[in-house]
């Protein structure tokens, strides 16, 4: 049996006619940049997330950059964030000449450890940027309490978490000052290329974001700010509009698959060597990834075994951000953030896409049991 890490073809086949119709509509309109579908998608994201504003942009990476620019982050400012995330999180900070200040992660959820934030704050700290990793919100109640007491804005990197909710029932990306989303094809809500979205509840901040994504302009050729070119194209917006009504159904299927995996691992007697994903009480984890922890130090050997068995896997993320070559100037060393480093050594992502069958999941777990004899 072959079990790919992700099967986008299965999703496409289920909505092919709707997608083709939407693409034909855009082609017939010949309005490709910031057209009616982009504005309609923004309105639909507002309805879905309950944010006051939604601002489309070209990618999740640009969303992070635009959020920092909107808060006027400059060279030598400091942004508190996690060392265990996709590169774009810290890269957006560095691109502005600011300094990413890393705080270690929780060992169970892999999200930023809120208890370590205050010790990292200095007079140069300008914002806190948590990541809702793998589709589960960081501990936002405590984080917002700290941020409010220190008068620091919070930028939510919700690239993997559209539709996730925290313990208070709030949608990821709507709790802090700005939420940043990615529509990369592998996300729960994925385009057929790059795409991003920002959410905000403050009117002035939202207007600033709208200007910054189009070279700092509200009227063509007149520029109040120095922005960037980060416009979502209409073809991607049309695709996302078709998919958005299915998002909760797909995320629920991922959640059901995660619960099935958990039970299969328990039934197989593997939980001594395999650590299962931790889910906080009363949250909605949307499982953009299902990540297990291999406790016996043989993660890479297990991954090679699964490859031979036809099971797709990936490692998110093999090198923590503080140990990346490009961040050597931050002067971090191995051991500075031990939980992030341990997660990088021990974790592996298994297939979790909505169309994954019970038979395929059984095969994945049996393949892992086979590795352990």
Secondary structure as a PSIPRED ss2 file (coil, helix, strand):
# PSIPRED VFORMAT (PSIPRED V4.0)

   1 X C   1.000  0.000  0.000
   2 X C   1.000  0.000  0.000
   3 X E   0.000  0.000  1.000
   4 X C   1.000  0.000  0.000
   5 X C   1.000  0.000  0.000
   6 X C   1.000  0.000  0.000
   7 X C   1.000  0.000  0.000
   8 X H   0.000  1.000  0.000
   9 X H   0.000  1.000  0.000
  10 X H   0.000  1.000  0.000
  11 X H   0.000  1.000  0.000
  12 X H   0.000  1.000  0.000
  13 X H   0.000  1.000  0.000
  14 X H   0.000  1.000  0.000
  15 X C   1.000  0.000  0.000
  16 X H   0.000  1.000  0.000
  17 X H   0.000  1.000  0.000
  18 X H   0.000  1.000  0.000
  19 X H   0.000  1.000  0.000
  20 X H   0.000  1.000  0.000
  21 X H   0.000  1.000  0.000
  22 X H   0.000  1.000  0.000
  23 X H   0.000  1.000  0.000
  24 X H   0.000  1.000  0.000
  25 X H   0.000  1.000  0.000
  26 X H   0.000  1.000  0.000
  27 X H   0.000  1.000  0.000
  28 X H   0.000  1.000  0.000
  29 X H   0.000  1.000  0.000
  30 X C   1.000  0.000  0.000
  31 X C   1.000  0.000  0.000
  32 X C   1.000  0.000  0.000
  33 X E   0.000  0.000  1.000
  34 X C   1.000  0.000  0.000
  35 X C   1.000  0.000  0.000
  36 X H   0.000  1.000  0.000
  37 X H   0.000  1.000  0.000
  38 X H   0.000  1.000  0.000
  39 X H   0.000  1.000  0.000
  40 X H   0.000  1.000  0.000
  41 X H   0.000  1.000  0.000
  42 X H   0.000  1.000  0.000
  43 X H   0.000  1.000  0.000
  44 X H   0.000  1.000  0.000
  45 X H   0.000  1.000  0.000
  46 X H   0.000  1.000  0.000
  47 X H   0.000  1.000  0.000
  48 X H   0.000  1.000  0.000
  49 X H   0.000  1.000  0.000
  50 X C   1.000  0.000  0.000
  51 X C   1.000  0.000  0.000
  52 X C   1.000  0.000  0.000
  53 X E   0.000  0.000  1.000
  54 X E   0.000  0.000  1.000
  55 X E   0.000  0.000  1.000
  56 X E   0.000  0.000  1.000
  57 X E   0.000  0.000  1.000
  58 X C   1.000  0.000  0.000
  59 X C   1.000  0.000  0.000
  60 X H   0.000  1.000  0.000
  61 X H   0.000  1.000  0.000
  62 X H   0.000  1.000  0.000
  63 X H   0.000  1.000  0.000
  64 X H   0.000  1.000  0.000
  65 X H   0.000  1.000  0.000
  66 X H   0.000  1.000  0.000
  67 X H   0.000  1.000  0.000
  68 X H   0.000  1.000  0.000
  69 X H   0.000  1.000  0.000
  70 X H   0.000  1.000  0.000
  71 X C   1.000  0.000  0.000
  72 X C   1.000  0.000  0.000
  73 X C   1.000  0.000  0.000
  74 X C   1.000  0.000  0.000
  75 X C   1.000  0.000  0.000
  76 X C   1.000  0.000  0.000
  77 X C   1.000  0.000  0.000
  78 X E   0.000  0.000  1.000
  79 X E   0.000  0.000  1.000
  80 X E   0.000  0.000  1.000
  81 X E   0.000  0.000  1.000
  82 X E   0.000  0.000  1.000
  83 X C   1.000  0.000  0.000
  84 X C   1.000  0.000  0.000
  85 X C   1.000  0.000  0.000
  86 X C   1.000  0.000  0.000
  87 X C   1.000  0.000  0.000
  88 X H   0.000  1.000  0.000
  89 X H   0.000  1.000  0.000
  90 X H   0.000  1.000  0.000
  91 X H   0.000  1.000  0.000
  92 X H   0.000  1.000  0.000
  93 X H   0.000  1.000  0.000
  94 X H   0.000  1.000  0.000
  95 X H   0.000  1.000  0.000
  96 X C   1.000  0.000  0.000
  97 X C   1.000  0.000  0.000
  98 X C   1.000  0.000  0.000
  99 X E   0.000  0.000  1.000
 100 X E   0.000  0.000  1.000
 101 X E   0.000  0.000  1.000
 102 X E   0.000  0.000  1.000
 103 X E   0.000  0.000  1.000
 104 X C   1.000  0.000  0.000
 105 X E   0.000  0.000  1.000
 106 X C   1.000  0.000  0.000
 107 X C   1.000  0.000  0.000
 108 X C   1.000  0.000  0.000
 109 X C   1.000  0.000  0.000
 110 X C   1.000  0.000  0.000
 111 X C   1.000  0.000  0.000
 112 X E   0.000  0.000  1.000
 113 X C   1.000  0.000  0.000
 114 X H   0.000  1.000  0.000
 115 X H   0.000  1.000  0.000
 116 X H   0.000  1.000  0.000
 117 X H   0.000  1.000  0.000
 118 X H   0.000  1.000  0.000
 119 X H   0.000  1.000  0.000
 120 X H   0.000  1.000  0.000
 121 X C   1.000  0.000  0.000
 122 X C   1.000  0.000  0.000
 123 X C   1.000  0.000  0.000
 124 X C   1.000  0.000  0.000
 125 X E   0.000  0.000  1.000
 126 X E   0.000  0.000  1.000
 127 X E   0.000  0.000  1.000
 128 X E   0.000  0.000  1.000
 129 X E   0.000  0.000  1.000
 130 X C   1.000  0.000  0.000
 131 X E   0.000  0.000  1.000
 132 X C   1.000  0.000  0.000
 133 X H   0.000  1.000  0.000
 134 X H   0.000  1.000  0.000
 135 X H   0.000  1.000  0.000
 136 X C   1.000  0.000  0.000
 137 X C   1.000  0.000  0.000
 138 X C   1.000  0.000  0.000
 139 X C   1.000  0.000  0.000
 140 X H   0.000  1.000  0.000
 141 X H   0.000  1.000  0.000
 142 X H   0.000  1.000  0.000
 143 X H   0.000  1.000  0.000
 144 X H   0.000  1.000  0.000
 145 X H   0.000  1.000  0.000
 146 X H   0.000  1.000  0.000
 147 X H   0.000  1.000  0.000
 148 X H   0.000  1.000  0.000
 149 X H   0.000  1.000  0.000
 150 X H   0.000  1.000  0.000
 151 X C   1.000  0.000  0.000
 152 X C   1.000  0.000  0.000
 153 X E   0.000  0.000  1.000
 154 X E   0.000  0.000  1.000
 155 X E   0.000  0.000  1.000
 156 X E   0.000  0.000  1.000
 157 X E   0.000  0.000  1.000
 158 X C   1.000  0.000  0.000
 159 X C   1.000  0.000  0.000
 160 X C   1.000  0.000  0.000
 161 X C   1.000  0.000  0.000
 162 X C   1.000  0.000  0.000
 163 X C   1.000  0.000  0.000
 164 X C   1.000  0.000  0.000
 165 X E   0.000  0.000  1.000
 166 X C   1.000  0.000  0.000
 167 X C   1.000  0.000  0.000
 168 X C   1.000  0.000  0.000
 169 X C   1.000  0.000  0.000
 170 X C   1.000  0.000  0.000
 171 X E   0.000  0.000  1.000
 172 X C   1.000  0.000  0.000
 173 X C   1.000  0.000  0.000
 174 X C   1.000  0.000  0.000
 175 X C   1.000  0.000  0.000
 176 X C   1.000  0.000  0.000
 177 X C   1.000  0.000  0.000
 178 X E   0.000  0.000  1.000
 179 X E   0.000  0.000  1.000
 180 X E   0.000  0.000  1.000
 181 X E   0.000  0.000  1.000
 182 X E   0.000  0.000  1.000
 183 X C   1.000  0.000  0.000
 184 X C   1.000  0.000  0.000
 185 X C   1.000  0.000  0.000
 186 X C   1.000  0.000  0.000
 187 X C   1.000  0.000  0.000
 188 X C   1.000  0.000  0.000
 189 X C   1.000  0.000  0.000
 190 X C   1.000  0.000  0.000
 191 X C   1.000  0.000  0.000
 192 X C   1.000  0.000  0.000
 193 X C   1.000  0.000  0.000
 194 X C   1.000  0.000  0.000
 195 X C   1.000  0.000  0.000
 196 X E   0.000  0.000  1.000
 197 X E   0.000  0.000  1.000
 198 X E   0.000  0.000  1.000
 199 X E   0.000  0.000  1.000
 200 X E   0.000  0.000  1.000
 201 X C   1.000  0.000  0.000
 202 X C   1.000  0.000  0.000
 203 X H   0.000  1.000  0.000
 204 X H   0.000  1.000  0.000
 205 X H   0.000  1.000  0.000
 206 X H   0.000  1.000  0.000
 207 X H   0.000  1.000  0.000
 208 X H   0.000  1.000  0.000
 209 X H   0.000  1.000  0.000
 210 X H   0.000  1.000  0.000
 211 X H   0.000  1.000  0.000
 212 X H   0.000  1.000  0.000
 213 X C   1.000  0.000  0.000
 214 X E   0.000  0.000  1.000
 215 X C   1.000  0.000  0.000
 216 X C   1.000  0.000  0.000
 217 X E   0.000  0.000  1.000
 218 X E   0.000  0.000  1.000
 219 X E   0.000  0.000  1.000
 220 X C   1.000  0.000  0.000
 221 X C   1.000  0.000  0.000
 222 X E   0.000  0.000  1.000
 223 X E   0.000  0.000  1.000
 224 X C   1.000  0.000  0.000
 225 X C   1.000  0.000  0.000
 226 X C   1.000  0.000  0.000
 227 X C   1.000  0.000  0.000
 228 X C   1.000  0.000  0.000
 229 X E   0.000  0.000  1.000
 230 X C   1.000  0.000  0.000
 231 X C   1.000  0.000  0.000
 232 X C   1.000  0.000  0.000
 233 X E   0.000  0.000  1.000
 234 X H   0.000  1.000  0.000
 235 X H   0.000  1.000  0.000
 236 X H   0.000  1.000  0.000
 237 X H   0.000  1.000  0.000
 238 X H   0.000  1.000  0.000
 239 X H   0.000  1.000  0.000
 240 X H   0.000  1.000  0.000
 241 X H   0.000  1.000  0.000
 242 X H   0.000  1.000  0.000
 243 X H   0.000  1.000  0.000
 244 X H   0.000  1.000  0.000
 245 X C   1.000  0.000  0.000
 246 X C   1.000  0.000  0.000
 247 X H   0.000  1.000  0.000
 248 X H   0.000  1.000  0.000
 249 X H   0.000  1.000  0.000
 250 X H   0.000  1.000  0.000
 251 X H   0.000  1.000  0.000
 252 X H   0.000  1.000  0.000
 253 X H   0.000  1.000  0.000
 254 X H   0.000  1.000  0.000
 255 X H   0.000  1.000  0.000
 256 X H   0.000  1.000  0.000
 257 X H   0.000  1.000  0.000
 258 X H   0.000  1.000  0.000
 259 X H   0.000  1.000  0.000
 260 X H   0.000  1.000  0.000
 261 X H   0.000  1.000  0.000
 262 X H   0.000  1.000  0.000
 263 X H   0.000  1.000  0.000
 264 X H   0.000  1.000  0.000
 265 X H   0.000  1.000  0.000
 266 X H   0.000  1.000  0.000
 267 X H   0.000  1.000  0.000
 268 X C   1.000  0.000  0.000
 269 X C   1.000  0.000  0.000
 270 X C   1.000  0.000  0.000
 271 X C   1.000  0.000  0.000
 272 X C   1.000  0.000  0.000
 273 X C   1.000  0.000  0.000
 274 X E   0.000  0.000  1.000
 275 X E   0.000  0.000  1.000
 276 X C   1.000  0.000  0.000
 277 X C   1.000  0.000  0.000
 278 X C   1.000  0.000  0.000
 279 X C   1.000  0.000  0.000
 280 X C   1.000  0.000  0.000
 281 X C   1.000  0.000  0.000
 282 X C   1.000  0.000  0.000
 283 X C   1.000  0.000  0.000
 284 X E   0.000  0.000  1.000
 285 X C   1.000  0.000  0.000
 286 X C   1.000  0.000  0.000
 287 X C   1.000  0.000  0.000
 288 X C   1.000  0.000  0.000
 289 X C   1.000  0.000  0.000
 290 X E   0.000  0.000  1.000
 291 X E   0.000  0.000  1.000
 292 X E   0.000  0.000  1.000
 293 X E   0.000  0.000  1.000
 294 X E   0.000  0.000  1.000
 295 X C   1.000  0.000  0.000
 296 X C   1.000  0.000  0.000
 297 X C   1.000  0.000  0.000
 298 X C   1.000  0.000  0.000
 299 X H   0.000  1.000  0.000
 300 X H   0.000  1.000  0.000
 301 X H   0.000  1.000  0.000
 302 X H   0.000  1.000  0.000
 303 X H   0.000  1.000  0.000
 304 X H   0.000  1.000  0.000
 305 X H   0.000  1.000  0.000
 306 X H   0.000  1.000  0.000
 307 X H   0.000  1.000  0.000
 308 X H   0.000  1.000  0.000
 309 X C   1.000  0.000  0.000
 310 X C   1.000  0.000  0.000
 311 X E   0.000  0.000  1.000
 312 X C   1.000  0.000  0.000
 313 X E   0.000  0.000  1.000
 314 X E   0.000  0.000  1.000
 315 X C   1.000  0.000  0.000
 316 X C   1.000  0.000  0.000
 317 X C   1.000  0.000  0.000
 318 X C   1.000  0.000  0.000
 319 X C   1.000  0.000  0.000
 320 X C   1.000  0.000  0.000
 321 X H   0.000  1.000  0.000
 322 X H   0.000  1.000  0.000
 323 X H   0.000  1.000  0.000
 324 X C   1.000  0.000  0.000
 325 X H   0.000  1.000  0.000
 326 X H   0.000  1.000  0.000
 327 X H   0.000  1.000  0.000
 328 X H   0.000  1.000  0.000
 329 X H   0.000  1.000  0.000
 330 X H   0.000  1.000  0.000
 331 X C   1.000  0.000  0.000
 332 X C   1.000  0.000  0.000
 333 X C   1.000  0.000  0.000
 334 X C   1.000  0.000  0.000
 335 X C   1.000  0.000  0.000
 336 X C   1.000  0.000  0.000
 337 X C   1.000  0.000  0.000
 338 X H   0.000  1.000  0.000
 339 X H   0.000  1.000  0.000
 340 X H   0.000  1.000  0.000
 341 X H   0.000  1.000  0.000
 342 X H   0.000  1.000  0.000
 343 X H   0.000  1.000  0.000
 344 X H   0.000  1.000  0.000
 345 X H   0.000  1.000  0.000
 346 X H   0.000  1.000  0.000
 347 X E   0.000  0.000  1.000
 348 X E   0.000  0.000  1.000
 349 X E   0.000  0.000  1.000
 350 X E   0.000  0.000  1.000
 351 X C   1.000  0.000  0.000
 352 X C   1.000  0.000  0.000
 353 X C   1.000  0.000  0.000
 354 X C   1.000  0.000  0.000
 355 X C   1.000  0.000  0.000
 356 X C   1.000  0.000  0.000
 357 X C   1.000  0.000  0.000
 358 X H   0.000  1.000  0.000
 359 X H   0.000  1.000  0.000
 360 X H   0.000  1.000  0.000
 361 X H   0.000  1.000  0.000
 362 X H   0.000  1.000  0.000
 363 X H   0.000  1.000  0.000
 364 X H   0.000  1.000  0.000
 365 X H   0.000  1.000  0.000
 366 X H   0.000  1.000  0.000
 367 X H   0.000  1.000  0.000
 368 X H   0.000  1.000  0.000
 369 X H   0.000  1.000  0.000
 370 X H   0.000  1.000  0.000
 371 X H   0.000  1.000  0.000
 372 X C   1.000  0.000  0.000
 373 X C   1.000  0.000  0.000
